[in-house]
Amino acid sequence: MTIKQLRDILRKLKIDNSRILDVHFPDRGVVGVLIHNDYELELTAQLNRRGVQLHNSFDPCHPDIVRDPEFKDKSTEERTIQAKIIFNNTCNRAINFIKTPHIKLAIARNFLQQEWISENDFQSYLAPEKSTDVNALAAANALRPNSQSPPPPTETIDLDDDMDITTTHDNTTTTTI
């Protein structure tokens, strides 16, 4: 499935594509959708009205996500590490895709708190050369994490046999279809 095809499906479900910040494909038959937490209830309600049920199941860092034949005979620990690397890269690509500085920084902070990106990754989004916007730099300073919080609860929505949606309750929501 392409991103265009996914957006067509979401449009048919009456989902506002302009409120979707990023889309990725973390596994076969699974699509990740990044949305702002303020859109979560509306998105969930729209999907529920169309018969989509929520359930907790998808883990983007699960070792079974790693399907590269090179890792076929590797230990569960090595595949888990590789899955985390892949997901970290995906998260960083999503952050880099966001053009609005304060949204980019809020997402980066959320991903750091969930340990989806490293402190070094986060610091790279705070670098002054990344932005000349004074307000964005002030927001970056305000968003510097001063404590680690536990990861928020995650829900997965089953669209059909081939698609799931995962939402994370925090400043941003990662949705997996």
C-alpha positions in Angstrom: 0.0 0.0 0.0 1.2 3.5 -0.8 0.7 6.6 1.3 -1.6 7.9 -1.4 -3.7 4.8 -1.2 -3.8 5.0 2.6 -4.9 8.7 2.4 -7.6 7.7 -0.1 -8.9 5.1 2.4 -8.8 7.6 5.3 -10.7 10.1 3.1 -13.4 7.5 2.4 -13.6 7.0 6.2 -14.1 10.7 6.5 -10.8 11.2 8.3 -9.2 14.7 7.9 -5.9 14.0 6.2 -4.7 17.5 7.0 -4.6 16.5 10.6 -2.3 13.6 10.0 1.3 14.8 10.6 3.1 11.7 9.3 2.6 8.3 7.9 4.9 5.2 7.9 4.7 1.5 7.5 6.4 -0.2 10.5 5.4 -3.8 9.5 3.5 -5.8 6.9 -0.1 -4.7 6.8 0.6 -2.0 9.4 0.6 1.7 8.9 1.8 4.3 11.5 0.0 7.6 11.6 1.3 10.5 13.7 -1.4 12.9 14.9 -1.7 15.5 17.6 -3.3 14.4 20.8 -6.1 16.9 20.4 -7.2 14.9 17.3 -7.1 11.5 19.0 -10.7 11.5 20.4 -12.2 12.7 17.2 -10.2 10.2 15.1 -11.1 7.4 17.5 -14.7 8.3 17.5 -14.8 8.4 13.6 -13.1 5.0 13.4 -15.5 3.6 16.1 -18.5 4.8 14.1 -17.2 2.8 11.2 -16.9 -0.4 13.3 -13.2 -0.1 14.1 -12.4 -1.7 17.5 -9.6 -0.7 19.8 -7.2 -3.2 21.3 -3.6 -3.2 22.7 -1.2 -5.2 20.7 1.2 -3.5 18.3 4.8 -3.0 19.5 7.0 -1.2 16.9 10.1 -2.4 18.7 9.1 -6.1 18.8 11.8 -8.4 17.4 9.4 -10.0 15.0 9.2 -6.7 13.1 12.8 -7.3 11.9 12.3 -9.4 8.7 15.7 -8.8 7.1 17.1 -12.3 6.3 20.4 -11.1 7.8 18.8 -11.2 11.2 16.8 -14.5 10.7 19.2 -16.5 12.9 20.0 -13.7 15.4 18.9 -13.8 19.0 15.8 -12.2 20.2 17.9 -9.5 21.9 19.8 -8.7 18.7 16.5 -8.5 16.7 15.0 -6.3 19.5 17.9 -3.9 19.2 17.6 -3.8 15.5 13.8 -3.2 15.7 14.6 -0.2 18.1 17.1 1.1 15.6 14.7 0.9 12.8 11.9 2.6 14.8 14.4 5.3 16.0 15.2 6.0 12.4 11.5 6.1 11.5 10.8 8.6 14.4 13.7 10.8 13.3 12.4 10.8 9.7 8.9 11.8 11.0 10.4 14.6 13.1 12.4 15.9 10.1 9.3 15.8 7.9 7.6 18.3 10.2 8.3 21.9 9.1 6.6 23.9 11.9 9.4 24.4 14.5 7.3 24.3 17.7 5.4 21.2 16.5 8.7 19.6 15.5 10.1 20.2 18.9 7.0 19.0 20.7 7.1 15.8 18.8 10.8 15.4 19.4 10.3 15.9 23.1 7.5 13.4 23.2 9.6 10.8 21.3 12.5 11.4 23.7 10.2 10.9 26.8 9.1 7.6 25.3 12.7 6.7 24.6 12.0 6.4 20.8 14.9 8.8 20.1 18.1 9.5 21.9 19.1 12.6 23.9 21.6 13.3 21.1 18.8 13.1 18.5 16.7 15.5 20.6 19.6 17.9 21.1 20.0 18.1 17.3 16.5 19.5 17.0 17.3 22.2 19.6 20.4 23.4 17.7 20.2 27.1 16.8 21.4 26.5 13.3 18.2 24.5 12.6 16.1 27.5 13.1 16.3 31.3 13.0 12.9 31.7 14.4 13.2 33.4 17.8 9.9 32.0 19.0 11.0 28.5 17.9 14.2 28.8 19.8 12.3 30.0 22.9 10.0 27.0 22.5 13.0 24.7 22.2 14.3 26.0 25.5 10.9 25.5 27.1 10.7 22.0 25.7 14.0 20.7 27.1 13.1 17.7 29.1 13.9 17.9 32.8 12.6 14.5 33.8 11.7 11.2 32.2 8.1 10.2 32.4 6.8 6.7 31.9 5.5 5.9 28.4 1.9 6.6 27.9 -0.7 3.8 27.4 -1.1 2.6 23.9 -4.3 1.4 22.2 -4.5 -0.4 18.8 -7.5 -0.2 16.6 -8.2 -3.2 14.2 -9.5 -1.9 10.9 -9.5 -5.3 9.3 -7.3 -8.4 9.1 -4.5 -6.4 7.5 -4.6 -3.0 9.2 -4.2 -1.8 12.8 -4.2 1.7 14.3 -2.1 2.5 17.5 -2.6 5.6 19.5 -0.4 6.9 22.3 -1.8 9.3 24.9 0.5 12.2 25.3 1.3 15.5 23.5 1.3 13.7 20.2 -0.3 10.5 19.1 1.2 7.8 17.1 -1.4 5.9 15.2 -0.7 2.6 13.4 -3.0 1.4 10.8 
